[in-house]
Amino acid sequence: MAQQKKPTQKQITQKSEEAMIEGILEGSPDGIGVVVVRLDCGCRKMAAVDKKGEAASKVIMYRDGALSICDKCQKDNGAFARVTAEFIHWIKPEPDAATQKEIEIKVLGTRTTH
């Protein structure tokens, strides 16, 4: 029996993200998930993704409890080097594991650490 891979703390949506995810999906009928990118400053980038791994919404950038994103993000638009976590929050029914992996690679790319 294969064990299910448990999501890491970084892959679990936070309460503050759930309302934003729901709003993005509500405005994105083709969306099958929402890409969540967390930055070291506390800002987040999110966008819906469709079954082909294409954008199904505009990218939304926000910061919890703030009127706007931080100064760093205003300057560098949330630079890749400042990403602390990135994952896709899938809606039910989720695509099969192979499709999820294919979309994740297309959307998030692959990372290697040295």
DRENTORKOL-3810 file (N, C-alpha, C; in nm, 4 decimals):
REM DRENTORKOL-3810
@n.u->0.0841; n.v->-0.1179; n.w->0.0000; ca.u->0.0000; ca.v->0.0000; ca.w->0.0000; c.u->0.0891; c.v->0.1250; c.w->0.0000
@n.u->0.0697; n.v->0.2115; n.w->-0.0956; ca.u->0.1508; ca.v->0.3328; ca.w->-0.1058; c.u->0.1072; c.v->0.4349; c.w->-0.0021
@n.u->0.2063; n.v->0.4975; n.w->0.0592; ca.u->0.1741; ca.v->0.6011; ca.w->0.1559; c.u->0.1474; c.v->0.7300; c.w->0.0821
@n.u->0.0496; n.v->0.8055; n.w->0.1332; ca.u->0.0240; ca.v->0.9360; ca.w->0.0757; c.u->0.1276; c.v->1.0328; c.w->0.1282
@n.u->0.1748; n.v->1.1172; n.w->0.0411; ca.u->0.2721; ca.v->1.2177; ca.w->0.0802; c.u->0.1983; c.v->1.3280; c.w->0.1565
@n.u->0.2411; n.v->1.3516; n.w->0.2803; ca.u->0.1774; ca.v->1.4561; ca.w->0.3597; c.u->0.2271; c.v->1.5920; c.w->0.3137
@n.u->0.1347; n.v->1.6897; n.w->0.3054; ca.u->0.1804; ca.v->1.8224; ca.w->0.2652; c.u->0.2677; c.v->1.8829; c.w->0.3743
@n.u->0.3680; n.v->1.9560; n.w->0.3314; ca.u->0.4526; ca.v->2.0238; ca.w->0.4280; c.u->0.3794; c.v->2.1470; c.w->0.4792
@n.u->0.4301; n.v->2.2053; n.w->0.5852; ca.u->0.3675; ca.v->2.3253; ca.w->0.6408; c.u->0.3586; c.v->2.4345; c.w->0.5343
@n.u->0.4579; n.v->2.4407; n.w->0.4471; ca.u->0.4585; ca.v->2.5429; ca.w->0.3428; c.u->0.3467; c.v->2.5204; c.w->0.2411
@n.u->0.2974; n.v->2.3981; n.w->0.2267; ca.u->0.1970; ca.v->2.3669; ca.w->0.1257; c.u->0.0547; c.v->2.3717; c.w->0.1790
@n.u->0.0370; n.v->2.4026; n.w->0.3024; ca.u->-0.0965; ca.v->2.4103; ca.w->0.3609; c.u->-0.1411; c.v->2.5558; c.w->0.3564
@n.u->-0.2589; n.v->2.5786; n.w->0.2985; ca.u->-0.3059; ca.v->2.7160; ca.w->0.2904; c.u->-0.3339; c.v->2.7688; c.w->0.4301
@n.u->-0.3038; n.v->2.8933; n.w->0.4482; ca.u->-0.3294; ca.v->2.9593; ca.w->0.5751; c.u->-0.4692; c.v->3.0189; c.w->0.5697
@n.u->-0.5313; n.v->3.0359; n.w->0.6858; ca.u->-0.6670; ca.v->3.0914; ca.w->0.6928; c.u->-0.6769; c.v->3.2211; c.w->0.6150
@n.u->-0.5749; n.v->3.3049; n.w->0.6273; ca.u->-0.5773; ca.v->3.4342; ca.w->0.5594; c.u->-0.5748; c.v->3.4207; c.w->0.4073
@n.u->-0.5281; n.v->3.3080; n.w->0.3560; ca.u->-0.5211; ca.v->3.2856; ca.w->0.2120; c.u->-0.6497; c.v->3.2252; c.w->0.1557
@n.u->-0.7245; n.v->3.1559; n.w->0.2394; ca.u->-0.8409; ca.v->3.0819; ca.w->0.1909; c.u->-0.9469; c.v->3.1701; c.w->0.1266
@n.u->-0.9758; n.v->3.2856; n.w->0.1861; ca.u->-1.0765; ca.v->3.3749; ca.w->0.1286; c.u->-1.0302; c.v->3.4279; c.w->-0.0066
@n.u->-0.9036; n.v->3.4599; n.w->-0.0179; ca.u->-0.8497; ca.v->3.5094; ca.w->-0.1442; c.u->-0.8565; c.v->3.4001; c.w->-0.2506
@n.u->-0.8235; n.v->3.2770; n.w->-0.2131; ca.u->-0.8303; ca.v->3.1642; ca.w->-0.3068; c.u->-0.9730; c.v->3.1468; c.w->-0.3572
@n.u->-1.0691; n.v->3.1496; n.w->-0.2664; ca.u->-1.2099; ca.v->3.1345; ca.w->-0.3048; c.u->-1.2533; c.v->3.2453; c.w->-0.3998
@n.u->-1.2118; n.v->3.3689; n.w->-0.3715; ca.u->-1.2461; ca.v->3.4809; ca.w->-0.4582; c.u->-1.1862; c.v->3.4679; c.w->-0.5968
@n.u->-1.0617; n.v->3.4239; n.w->-0.6029; ca.u->-0.9955; ca.v->3.4052; ca.w->-0.7321; c.u->-1.0672; c.v->3.2970; c.w->-0.8124
@n.u->-1.0990; n.v->3.1856; n.w->-0.7473; ca.u->-1.1671; ca.v->3.0761; ca.w->-0.8170; c.u->-1.3078; c.v->3.1153; c.w->-0.8615
@n.u->-1.3754; n.v->3.1960; n.w->-0.7807; ca.u->-1.5101; ca.v->3.2404; ca.w->-0.8158; c.u->-1.5086; c.v->3.3201; c.w->-0.9463
@n.u->-1.4045; n.v->3.3982; n.w->-0.9673; ca.u->-1.3934; ca.v->3.4776; ca.w->-1.0887; c.u->-1.3207; c.v->3.4071; c.w->-1.2014
@n.u->-1.2883; n.v->3.2804; n.w->-1.1823; ca.u->-1.2118; ca.v->3.2041; ca.w->-1.2819; c.u->-1.2778; c.v->3.0689; c.w->-1.3057
@n.u->-1.3838; n.v->3.0662; n.w->-1.3868; ca.u->-1.4578; ca.v->2.9405; ca.w->-1.4057; c.u->-1.3744; c.v->2.8264; c.w->-1.4626
@n.u->-1.2655; n.v->2.8571; n.w->-1.5332; ca.u->-1.1798; ca.v->2.7521; ca.w->-1.5890; c.u->-1.0725; c.v->2.7062; c.w->-1.4912
@n.u->-1.0628; n.v->2.7720; n.w->-1.3752; ca.u->-0.9590; ca.v->2.7397; ca.w->-1.2783; c.u->-0.9800; c.v->2.6053; c.w->-1.2117
@n.u->-0.8699; n.v->2.5282; n.w->-1.2027; ca.u->-0.8750; ca.v->2.4004; ca.w->-1.1305; c.u->-0.7870; c.v->2.4067; c.w->-1.0054
@n.u->-0.7228; n.v->2.5211; n.w->-0.9875; ca.u->-0.6378; ca.v->2.5405; ca.w->-0.8710; c.u->-0.5866; c.v->2.6832; c.w->-0.8684
@n.u->-0.5245; n.v->2.7183; n.w->-0.7565; ca.u->-0.4674; ca.v->2.8516; ca.w->-0.7416; c.u->-0.3214; c.v->2.8369; c.w->-0.7005
@n.u->-0.2350; n.v->2.9024; n.w->-0.7764; ca.u->-0.0926; ca.v->2.9062; ca.w->-0.7440; c.u->-0.0761; c.v->3.0046; c.w->-0.6289
@n.u->-0.0072; n.v->2.9610; n.w->-0.5238; ca.u->0.0208; ca.v->3.0458; ca.w->-0.4077; c.u->0.1716; c.v->3.0618; c.w->-0.3976
@n.u->0.2179; n.v->3.1854; n.w->-0.3991; ca.u->0.3601; ca.v->3.2157; ca.w->-0.3857; c.u->0.3745; c.v->3.3091; c.w->-0.2657
@n.u->0.4473; n.v->3.2632; n.w->-0.1648; ca.u->0.4725; ca.v->3.3436; ca.w->-0.0452; c.u->0.6119; c.v->3.4032; c.w->-0.0526
@n.u->0.6217; n.v->3.5296; n.w->-0.0164; ca.u->0.7486; ca.v->3.6011; ca.w->-0.0208; c.u->0.8001; c.v->3.6281; c.w->0.1201
@n.u->0.9305; n.v->3.6482; n.w->0.1318; ca.u->0.9932; ca.v->3.6679; ca.w->0.2626; c.u->0.9445; c.v->3.7924; c.w->0.3361
@n.u->0.8814; n.v->3.8843; n.w->0.2671; ca.u->0.8322; ca.v->4.0083; ca.w->0.3274; c.u->0.6911; c.v->3.9932; c.w->0.3834
@n.u->0.6250; n.v->3.8811; n.w->0.3530; ca.u->0.4877; ca.v->3.8596; ca.w->0.3989; c.u->0.3841; c.v->3.8819; c.w->0.2893
@n.u->0.4257; n.v->3.9375; n.w->0.1773; ca.u->0.3342; ca.v->3.9546; ca.w->0.0645; c.u->0.3123; c.v->3.8192; c.w->-0.0030
@n.u->0.2037; n.v->3.8111; n.w->-0.0796; ca.u->0.1725; ca.v->3.6885; ca.w->-0.1528; c.u->0.1305; c.v->3.7222; c.w->-0.2948
@n.u->0.1594; n.v->3.6286; n.w->-0.3847; ca.u->0.1128; ca.v->3.6354; ca.w->-0.5227; c.u->0.0244; c.v->3.5136; c.w->-0.5431
@n.u->-0.0894; n.v->3.5325; n.w->-0.6093; ca.u->-0.1793; ca.v->3.4211; ca.w->-0.6378; c.u->-0.2409; c.v->3.4396; c.w->-0.7756
@n.u->-0.2695; n.v->3.3274; n.w->-0.8404; ca.u->-0.3391; ca.v->3.3283; ca.w->-0.9685; c.u->-0.4004; c.v->3.1909; c.w->-0.9917
@n.u->-0.5159; n.v->3.1897; n.w->-1.0570; ca.u->-0.5792; ca.v->3.0633; ca.w->-1.0921; c.u->-0.5060; c.v->3.0023; c.w->-1.2104
@n.u->-0.5108; n.v->2.8702; n.w->-1.2173; ca.u->-0.4492; ca.v->2.7951; ca.w->-1.3271; c.u->-0.5549; c.v->2.7002; c.w->-1.3835
@n.u->-0.5533; n.v->2.6815; n.w->-1.5171; ca.u->-0.6512; ca.v->2.5924; ca.w->-1.5785; c.u->-0.5931; c.v->2.4522; c.w->-1.5982
@n.u->-0.6707; n.v->2.3630; n.w->-1.6585; ca.u->-0.6299; ca.v->2.2227; ca.w->-1.6715; c.u->-0.5118; c.v->2.2010; c.w->-1.7652
@n.u->-0.4744; n.v->2.3040; n.w->-1.8418; ca.u->-0.3581; ca.v->2.2945; ca.w->-1.9295; c.u->-0.2357; c.v->2.3621; c.w->-1.8682
@n.u->-0.2519; n.v->2.4168; n.w->-1.7478; ca.u->-0.1405; ca.v->2.4849; ca.w->-1.6829; c.u->-0.1257; c.v->2.6296; c.w->-1.7266
@n.u->-0.2281; n.v->2.6823; n.w->-1.7904; ca.u->-0.2278; ca.v->2.8217; ca.w->-1.8348; c.u->-0.2960; c.v->2.9084; c.w->-1.7297
@n.u->-0.2643; n.v->3.0359; n.w->-1.7306; ca.u->-0.3267; ca.v->3.1287; ca.w->-1.6369; c.u->-0.4764; c.v->3.1364; c.w->-1.6638
@n.u->-0.5548; n.v->3.1281; n.w->-1.5565; ca.u->-0.7006; ca.v->3.1388; ca.w->-1.5680; c.u->-0.7497; c.v->3.2648; c.w->-1.4972
@n.u->-0.6561; n.v->3.3475; n.w->-1.4504; ca.u->-0.6895; ca.v->3.4751; ca.w->-1.3874; c.u->-0.5668; c.v->3.5652; c.w->-1.3947
@n.u->-0.5851; n.v->3.6883; n.w->-1.3560; ca.u->-0.4709; ca.v->3.7783; ca.w->-1.3418; c.u->-0.3972; c.v->3.7407; c.w->-1.2144
@n.u->-0.2717; n.v->3.7802; n.w->-1.2051; ca.u->-0.1946; ca.v->3.7595; ca.w->-1.0827; c.u->-0.2390; c.v->3.8645; c.w->-0.9814
@n.u->-0.2733; n.v->3.8181; n.w->-0.8630; ca.u->-0.3137; ca.v->3.9064; ca.w->-0.7543; c.u->-0.1981; c.v->3.9116; c.w->-0.6550
@n.u->-0.1578; n.v->4.0308; n.w->-0.6170; ca.u->-0.0540; ca.v->4.0476; ca.w->-0.5159; c.u->-0.1153; c.v->4.1200; c.w->-0.3986
@n.u->-0.0945; n.v->4.0674; n.w->-0.2784; ca.u->-0.1507; ca.v->4.1325; ca.w->-0.1613; c.u->-0.0672; c.v->4.1035; c.w->-0.0372
@n.u->-0.0978; n.v->4.1761; n.w->0.0677; ca.u->-0.0331; ca.v->4.1587; ca.w->0.1971; c.u->-0.1431; c.v->4.1638; c.w->0.3017
@n.u->-0.1488; n.v->4.0637; n.w->0.3888; ca.u->-0.2523; ca.v->4.0580; ca.w->0.4920; c.u->-0.2557; c.v->4.1850; c.w->0.5761
@n.u->-0.3742; n.v->4.2388; n.w->0.5958; ca.u->-0.3934; ca.v->4.3530; ca.w->0.6850; c.u->-0.3313; c.v->4.4829; c.w->0.6372
@n.u->-0.2885; n.v->4.4896; n.w->0.5134; ca.u->-0.2239; ca.v->4.6109; ca.w->0.4617; c.u->-0.3058; c.v->4.6669; c.w->0.3456
@n.u->-0.2945; n.v->4.7964; n.w->0.3271; ca.u->-0.3642; ca.v->4.8607; ca.w->0.2168; c.u->-0.2974; c.v->4.8335; c.w->0.0831
@n.u->-0.1679; n.v->4.8056; n.w->0.0854; ca.u->-0.0965; ca.v->4.7762; ca.w->-0.0384; c.u->0.0196; c.v->4.6811; c.w->-0.0085
@n.u->0.0828; n.v->4.6353; n.w->-0.1142; ca.u->0.1994; ca.v->4.5487; ca.w->-0.0976; c.u->0.3160; c.v->4.6313; c.w->-0.0427
@n.u->0.4192; n.v->4.5646; n.w->0.0038; ca.u->0.5321; ca.v->4.6327; ca.w->0.0673; c.u->0.6181; c.v->4.7078; c.w->-0.0349
@n.u->0.7076; n.v->4.7920; n.w->0.0155; ca.u->0.7967; ca.v->4.8703; ca.w->-0.0711; c.u->0.8864; c.v->4.7817; c.w->-0.1575
@n.u->0.9361; n.v->4.6699; n.w->-0.0982; ca.u->1.0217; ca.v->4.5786; ca.w->-0.1757; c.u->0.9464; c.v->4.5264; c.w->-0.2978
@n.u->0.8230; n.v->4.4808; n.w->-0.2755; ca.u->0.7435; ca.v->4.4246; ca.w->-0.3852; c.u->0.7053; c.v->4.5315; c.w->-0.4873
@n.u->0.6839; n.v->4.6530; n.w->-0.4410; ca.u->0.6535; ca.v->4.7605; ca.w->-0.5353; c.u->0.7733; c.v->4.7861; c.w->-0.6263
@n.u->0.8947; n.v->4.7653; n.w->-0.5741; ca.u->1.0156; ca.v->4.7874; ca.w->-0.6542; c.u->1.0484; c.v->4.6692; c.w->-0.7449
@n.u->1.0374; n.v->4.5454; n.w->-0.6907; ca.u->1.0830; ca.v->4.4298; ca.w->-0.7700; c.u->0.9714; c.v->4.3319; c.w->-0.8095
@n.u->0.8464; n.v->4.3683; n.w->-0.7828; ca.u->0.7295; ca.v->4.2864; ca.w->-0.8186; c.u->0.7361; c.v->4.1456; c.w->-0.7595
@n.u->0.7908; n.v->4.1342; n.w->-0.6388; ca.u->0.7983; ca.v->4.0034; ca.w->-0.5734; c.u->0.9001; c.v->3.9126; c.w->-0.6387
@n.u->1.0233; n.v->3.9528; n.w->-0.6360; ca.u->1.1318; ca.v->3.8806; ca.w->-0.7043; c.u->1.1400; c.v->3.7339; c.w->-0.6616
@n.u->1.1736; n.v->3.6496; n.w->-0.7580; ca.u->1.1859; ca.v->3.5050; ca.w->-0.7370; c.u->1.2814; c.v->3.4719; c.w->-0.6217
@n.u->1.3869; n.v->3.5491; n.w->-0.6073; ca.u->1.4867; ca.v->3.5227; ca.w->-0.5033; c.u->1.4283; c.v->3.5362; c.w->-0.3625
@n.u->1.3165; n.v->3.6032; n.w->-0.3488; ca.u->1.2558; ca.v->3.6240; ca.w->-0.2169; c.u->1.1409; c.v->3.5276; c.w->-0.1875
@n.u->1.1185; n.v->3.4291; n.w->-0.2739; ca.u->1.0116; ca.v->3.3308; ca.w->-0.2541; c.u->1.0490; c.v->3.2369; c.w->-0.1394
@n.u->0.9565; n.v->3.2199; n.w->-0.0445; ca.u->0.9792; ca.v->3.1273; ca.w->0.0667; c.u->0.8972; c.v->2.9993; c.w->0.0517
@n.u->0.7880; n.v->3.0051; n.w->-0.0234; ca.u->0.7046; ca.v->2.8872; ca.w->-0.0478; c.u->0.6239; c.v->2.9100; c.w->-0.1738
@n.u->0.6011; n.v->2.8009; n.w->-0.2463; ca.u->0.5190; ca.v->2.8071; ca.w->-0.3673; c.u->0.4538; c.v->2.6714; c.w->-0.3864
@n.u->0.3257; n.v->2.6739; n.w->-0.4176; ca.u->0.2514; ca.v->2.5501; ca.w->-0.4389; c.u->0.1208; c.v->2.5822; c.w->-0.5082
@n.u->0.0496; n.v->2.4781; n.w->-0.5486; ca.u->-0.0821; ca.v->2.4955; ca.w->-0.6085; c.u->-0.1850; c.v->2.4366; c.w->-0.5136
@n.u->-0.2848; n.v->2.5167; n.w->-0.4816; ca.u->-0.3983; ca.v->2.4715; ca.w->-0.4006; c.u->-0.5030; c.v->2.4209; c.w->-0.5008
@n.u->-0.5214; n.v->2.2887; n.w->-0.5058; ca.u->-0.6128; ca.v->2.2267; ca.w->-0.6023; c.u->-0.7552; c.v->2.2259; c.w->-0.5501
@n.u->-0.8523; n.v->2.2440; n.w->-0.6404; ca.u->-0.9914; ca.v->2.2303; ca.w->-0.6002; c.u->-1.0326; c.v->2.0846; c.w->-0.6189
@n.u->-1.1359; n.v->2.0445; n.w->-0.5500; ca.u->-1.1870; ca.v->1.9079; ca.w->-0.5581; c.u->-1.2821; c.v->1.8974; c.w->-0.6767
@n.u->-1.2856; n.v->1.7928; n.w->-0.7536; ca.u->-1.1921; ca.v->1.6814; ca.w->-0.7480; c.u->-1.0579; c.v->1.7228; c.w->-0.8089
@n.u->-0.9518; n.v->1.6866; n.w->-0.7410; ca.u->-0.8174; ca.v->1.7209; ca.w->-0.7869; c.u->-0.7800; c.v->1.6405; c.w->-0.9109
@n.u->-0.6972; n.v->1.6985; n.w->-0.9961; ca.u->-0.6468; ca.v->1.6188; ca.w->-1.1088; c.u->-0.5600; c.v->1.5036; c.w->-1.0563
@n.u->-0.5386; n.v->1.4025; n.w->-1.1406; ca.u->-0.4542; ca.v->1.2906; ca.w->-1.0978; c.u->-0.3119; c.v->1.3404; c.w->-1.0731
@n.u->-0.2328; n.v->1.2601; n.w->-1.0029; ca.u->-0.0979; ca.v->1.2994; ca.w->-0.9602; c.u->-0.0079; c.v->1.3375; c.w->-1.0780
@n.u->-0.0171; n.v->1.2639; n.w->-1.1884; ca.u->0.0672; ca.v->1.2930; ca.w->-1.3046; c.u->0.0325; c.v->1.4299; c.w->-1.3642
@n.u->-0.0960; n.v->1.4597; n.w->-1.3733; ca.u->-0.1401; ca.v->1.5891; ca.w->-1.4258; c.u->-0.0977; c.v->1.7011; c.w->-1.3320
@n.u->-0.1126; n.v->1.6798; n.w->-1.2011; ca.u->-0.0694; ca.v->1.7802; ca.w->-1.1039; c.u->0.0782; c.v->1.8110; c.w->-1.1219
@n.u->0.1604; n.v->1.7074; n.w->-1.1323; ca.u->0.3050; ca.v->1.7245; ca.w->-1.1466; c.u->0.3385; c.v->1.8005; c.w->-1.2753
@n.u->0.2714; n.v->1.7638; n.w->-1.3828; ca.u->0.2944; ca.v->1.8288; ca.w->-1.5121; c.u->0.2617; c.v->1.9788; c.w->-1.5037
@n.u->0.1491; n.v->2.0120; n.w->-1.4424; ca.u->0.1090; ca.v->2.1529; ca.w->-1.4276; c.u->0.2036; c.v->2.2254; c.w->-1.3332
@n.u->0.2417; n.v->2.1611; n.w->-1.2227; ca.u->0.3340; ca.v->2.2243; ca.w->-1.1284; c.u->0.4665; c.v->2.2595; c.w->-1.1953
@n.u->0.5193; n.v->2.1685; n.w->-1.2768; ca.u->0.6456; ca.v->2.1948; ca.w->-1.3468; c.u->0.6282; c.v->2.3094; c.w->-1.4467
@n.u->0.5171; n.v->2.3094; n.w->-1.5179; ca.u->0.4916; ca.v->2.4141; ca.w->-1.6168; c.u->0.4776; c.v->2.5512; c.w->-1.5486
@n.u->0.4061; n.v->2.5547; n.w->-1.4375; ca.u->0.3768; ca.v->2.6813; ca.w->-1.3706; c.u->0.4886; c.v->2.7279; c.w->-1.2781
@n.u->0.5401; n.v->2.6360; n.w->-1.1971; ca.u->0.6382; ca.v->2.6730; ca.w->-1.0951; c.u->0.7827; c.v->2.6434; c.w->-1.1365
@n.u->0.7980; n.v->2.5586; n.w->-1.2381; ca.u->0.9318; ca.v->2.5203; ca.w->-1.2788; c.u->0.9898; c.v->2.4180; c.w->-1.1820
@n.u->1.1164; n.v->2.3943; n.w->-1.1953; ca.u->1.1838; ca.v->2.3024; ca.w->-1.1054; c.u->1.2948; c.v->2.3796; c.w->-1.0345
@n.u->1.3220; n.v->2.3376; n.w->-0.9139; ca.u->1.4264; ca.v->2.4033; ca.w->-0.8346; c.u->1.5268; c.v->2.2988; c.w->-0.7913
@n.u->1.6512; n.v->2.3385; n.w->-0.7929; ca.u->1.7543; ca.v->2.2526; ca.w->-0.7370; c.u->1.8312; c.v->2.3356; c.w->-0.6357
@n.u->1.8771; n.v->2.2701; n.w->-0.5313; ca.u->1.9564; ca.v->2.3394; ca.w->-0.4316; c.u->2.0989; c.v->2.2885; c.w->-0.4387
@n.u->2.1920; n.v->2.3756; n.w->-0.4174; ca.u->2.3338; ca.v->2.3383; ca.w->-0.4261; c.u->2.3940; c.v->2.3395; c.w->-0.2886
END
